[in-house]
């Protein structure tokens, strides 16, 4: 499953802030035990994995991997996955998840703004709900583009600015939440601009989670959500972008 991008009952870990939040991997587990969490993460997982494309033999970087749910999902489909995060507790949870599932993946400490890898190291780079916590988001996108191989694919999933979910988070920030007080939510247009300024070609822009943060409504509307996501990203709580680097696809 994708990281708890839309968890509303507790603030999620801010994977790339200077001050780590006190909320750890257990909060993700609580979210995934709710109806709202199950429905929401299933939609987000399907969207992100589809945008990432085929995995067999691909080198994948999960930048801001959290507790490793997405990294393990990609590795289980044949990818060679590396996950980085600034939070040691999250990295420990990611390693534990991979070990319990018998999945081979590498997890190490690192920041999305200064990726510790040579240029052109990965076929796919993915970052889910990370840029909203990064002061220099444009620089982070350039870093992700730098480590992509020619023809490689960048996938970004972010909290959409114009949604009820984002409005609730902004209110929490105004009330003093350390997680959301400095978070910045972006529109599809802003995400596209960041990718294009980094020299990438945007190929897809999709939305997900068009329902309010209520479990019974999420269950009722889940089947219509992918259809809405193909029509527009406006109003989506989750916006995902797919972009490619110049050059032959997955050139070695």
C-alpha positions as CSV (number, residue, x, y, z in Angstrom):
1,X,0.0,0.0,0.0
2,X,1.0,3.6,-0.5
3,X,2.0,5.6,2.5
4,X,-0.8,7.1,4.5
5,X,-1.1,10.1,2.3
6,X,-4.6,11.0,3.3
7,X,-4.8,9.9,6.9
8,X,-7.1,12.4,8.7
9,X,-7.3,11.1,12.2
10,X,-3.7,11.7,13.1
11,X,-0.9,13.8,11.5
12,X,1.4,11.7,9.3
13,X,5.1,11.6,9.6
14,X,6.7,14.5,7.8
15,X,9.3,12.5,5.9
16,X,11.6,15.4,4.9
17,X,11.3,18.0,7.6
18,X,14.2,19.2,9.8
19,X,12.3,18.2,12.9
20,X,10.8,14.8,12.9
21,X,7.3,14.5,14.2
22,X,6.6,12.3,17.3
23,X,4.2,10.2,15.3
24,X,5.7,7.0,14.2
25,X,4.9,3.8,12.2
26,X,2.1,2.9,14.7
27,X,0.0,5.7,13.4
28,X,0.1,4.2,9.9
29,X,-1.1,0.9,11.3
30,X,-4.0,2.6,13.0
31,X,-5.0,4.4,9.8
32,X,-4.8,1.2,7.8
33,X,-7.2,-0.5,10.3
34,X,-10.0,1.9,9.4
35,X,-12.5,1.6,6.6
36,X,-11.4,5.0,5.3
37,X,-7.8,4.0,5.4
38,X,-8.3,0.7,3.6
39,X,-10.4,2.3,0.8
40,X,-8.2,5.4,0.4
41,X,-4.9,3.5,0.3
42,X,-6.2,0.9,-2.2
43,X,-7.1,3.7,-4.6
44,X,-3.8,5.5,-4.2
45,X,-1.8,2.3,-4.4
46,X,-3.4,1.3,-7.7
47,X,-2.9,4.8,-9.2
48,X,0.8,5.1,-8.2
49,X,1.7,1.6,-9.2
50,X,0.0,2.1,-12.6
51,X,1.9,5.3,-13.2
52,X,5.2,3.6,-12.3
53,X,4.6,1.0,-15.0
54,X,6.3,-2.4,-15.3
55,X,8.7,-3.5,-12.6
56,X,10.6,-6.5,-13.8
57,X,14.3,-5.7,-13.7
58,X,13.8,-2.0,-13.0
59,X,15.8,-0.1,-10.5
60,X,13.3,1.9,-8.4
61,X,13.9,4.7,-5.9
62,X,11.2,5.4,-3.3
63,X,12.2,8.9,-2.1
64,X,10.7,9.4,1.3
65,X,9.7,5.8,1.7
66,X,8.1,6.0,5.2
67,X,7.4,2.5,6.5
68,X,8.2,0.8,3.2
69,X,4.7,-0.2,2.1
70,X,5.0,1.2,-1.5
71,X,8.6,0.0,-1.8
72,X,7.7,-3.5,-0.8
73,X,4.7,-3.5,-3.2
74,X,7.1,-2.6,-6.1
75,X,9.7,-5.1,-5.0
76,X,7.1,-7.9,-4.8
77,X,6.5,-7.3,-8.5
78,X,10.1,-7.8,-9.5
79,X,11.7,-4.3,-9.0
80,X,15.1,-3.7,-7.5
81,X,14.0,-1.2,-4.9
82,X,15.9,1.4,-2.8
83,X,14.1,3.4,-0.2
84,X,15.4,6.5,1.6
85,X,13.9,8.4,4.5
86,X,15.1,10.9,7.1
87,X,13.3,9.1,10.0
88,X,15.2,6.1,11.5
89,X,12.0,4.8,13.0
90,X,10.4,4.6,9.6
91,X,13.4,2.9,8.1
92,X,13.4,0.3,10.9
93,X,9.7,-0.3,10.1
94,X,10.4,-0.6,6.4
95,X,13.2,-3.1,7.0
96,X,10.9,-5.1,9.3
97,X,8.1,-5.1,6.7
98,X,10.4,-6.4,4.0
99,X,11.9,-9.1,6.2
100,X,8.5,-10.4,7.3
101,X,7.3,-10.5,3.7
102,X,10.6,-12.2,2.5
103,X,11.2,-9.2,0.1
104,X,14.6,-7.9,-0.9
105,X,14.9,-4.1,-0.7
106,X,17.4,-1.6,0.5
107,X,16.5,1.1,3.0
108,X,18.9,3.9,4.0
109,X,18.8,7.4,5.5
110,X,18.8,10.2,3.1
111,X,17.1,13.4,2.0
112,X,15.2,14.0,-1.2
113,X,16.9,17.4,-1.6
114,X,20.3,15.7,-1.7
115,X,20.0,12.2,-3.0
116,X,23.1,10.1,-2.2
117,X,23.2,8.5,-5.7
118,X,25.1,9.1,-8.9
119,X,23.3,10.6,-11.9
120,X,21.2,8.2,-14.0
121,X,21.0,5.5,-11.3
122,X,17.3,4.5,-11.5
123,X,14.7,3.6,-14.0
124,X,11.8,4.8,-11.8
125,X,11.8,7.4,-9.0
126,X,8.7,7.9,-6.9
127,X,7.9,10.3,-4.2
128,X,4.5,10.2,-2.4
129,X,3.4,13.0,0.0
130,X,6.9,14.3,0.4
131,X,7.2,17.5,-1.6
132,X,4.5,19.2,0.6
133,X,7.0,19.1,3.5
134,X,10.1,20.2,1.6
135,X,11.1,23.9,1.6
136,X,12.8,23.6,-1.8
137,X,10.4,21.4,-3.7
138,X,11.7,22.5,-7.1
139,X,15.2,21.5,-6.1
140,X,13.9,18.2,-4.9
141,X,12.3,17.5,-8.3
142,X,15.6,18.4,-10.0
143,X,17.4,15.9,-7.8
144,X,14.9,13.2,-8.6
145,X,15.3,14.0,-12.3
146,X,19.1,13.9,-12.0
147,X,19.2,10.3,-10.7
148,X,16.8,9.1,-13.5
149,X,18.3,7.2,-16.4
150,X,17.5,8.4,-19.9
151,X,13.9,7.5,-20.6
152,X,13.3,6.9,-16.9
153,X,10.0,7.7,-15.2
154,X,9.3,10.0,-12.3
155,X,6.0,9.6,-10.4
156,X,4.9,12.1,-7.8
157,X,1.9,11.8,-5.6
158,X,0.8,14.8,-3.5
159,X,-2.0,16.2,-1.5
160,X,-4.2,18.3,-3.7
161,X,-4.7,21.9,-2.7
162,X,-8.3,22.3,-3.6
163,X,-10.0,19.6,-1.5
164,X,-11.7,19.2,1.9
165,X,-8.8,17.1,3.1
166,X,-6.3,19.9,2.4
167,X,-8.6,22.4,4.1
168,X,-8.8,20.3,7.2
169,X,-5.0,20.1,7.3
170,X,-4.6,23.8,6.8
171,X,-6.9,24.3,9.8
172,X,-4.8,21.9,11.8
173,X,-1.7,23.9,10.9
174,X,-3.4,27.1,12.0
175,X,-4.2,25.5,15.3
176,X,-0.6,24.6,15.9
177,X,0.0,21.1,14.4
178,X,3.8,20.8,13.9
179,X,3.2,18.6,10.9
180,X,0.9,20.8,8.9
181,X,1.9,24.3,10.0
182,X,4.5,24.5,7.3
183,X,3.1,22.1,4.7
184,X,2.3,23.4,1.3
185,X,-0.2,21.8,-0.9
186,X,0.0,22.1,-4.7
187,X,-2.2,22.1,-7.7
188,X,-1.8,19.8,-10.7
189,X,-0.6,22.9,-12.6
190,X,2.2,23.5,-10.0
191,X,3.3,19.9,-10.0
192,X,3.4,19.9,-13.8
193,X,5.5,23.1,-13.8
194,X,8.0,21.6,-11.4
195,X,8.5,18.5,-13.5
196,X,8.9,20.5,-16.7
197,X,11.3,23.0,-15.2
198,X,13.4,19.9,-14.2
199,X,13.6,18.9,-17.9
200,X,11.0,16.2,-17.8
201,X,8.1,15.5,-20.1
202,X,4.8,15.1,-18.3
203,X,2.8,12.3,-19.7
204,X,0.0,11.8,-17.2
205,X,-1.8,13.7,-14.5
206,X,-4.4,11.9,-12.5
207,X,-6.5,12.5,-9.4
208,X,-7.9,10.3,-6.7
209,X,-9.9,10.5,-3.5
210,X,-12.9,12.7,-4.4
211,X,-14.9,11.9,-1.3
212,X,-14.9,13.5,2.1
213,X,-12.9,11.8,5.0
214,X,-15.8,9.6,6.0
215,X,-15.4,5.8,5.8
216,X,-19.0,4.9,4.7
217,X,-19.0,7.5,2.0
218,X,-15.5,6.4,0.8
219,X,-16.8,2.8,0.5
220,X,-19.9,4.0,-1.5
221,X,-17.9,6.2,-3.9
222,X,-14.7,4.1,-4.4
223,X,-15.8,2.5,-7.6
224,X,-16.5,5.9,-9.2
225,X,-13.2,7.4,-8.0
226,X,-10.9,6.1,-10.8
227,X,-13.4,7.3,-13.4
228,X,-13.4,10.8,-11.9
229,X,-9.6,10.7,-11.8
230,X,-9.4,10.3,-15.5
231,X,-11.6,13.3,-16.1
232,X,-10.1,15.9,-13.8
233,X,-7.8,16.4,-10.9
234,X,-9.7,19.4,-9.5
235,X,-11.1,18.6,-6.1
236,X,-9.0,15.5,-5.7
237,X,-7.4,15.0,-2.3
238,X,-4.6,13.1,-4.0
239,X,-2.9,14.2,-7.3
240,X,-0.4,12.0,-9.1
241,X,1.9,12.9,-12.0
242,X,3.9,10.7,-14.3
243,X,6.8,12.2,-16.3
244,X,9.7,10.9,-18.3
245,X,13.3,11.9,-18.8
246,X,14.7,12.5,-22.2
247,X,16.4,9.6,-24.0
248,X,15.7,6.0,-24.8
249,X,13.3,4.3,-22.4
250,X,15.1,2.5,-19.6
251,X,18.4,2.7,-21.4
252,X,21.1,0.8,-19.6
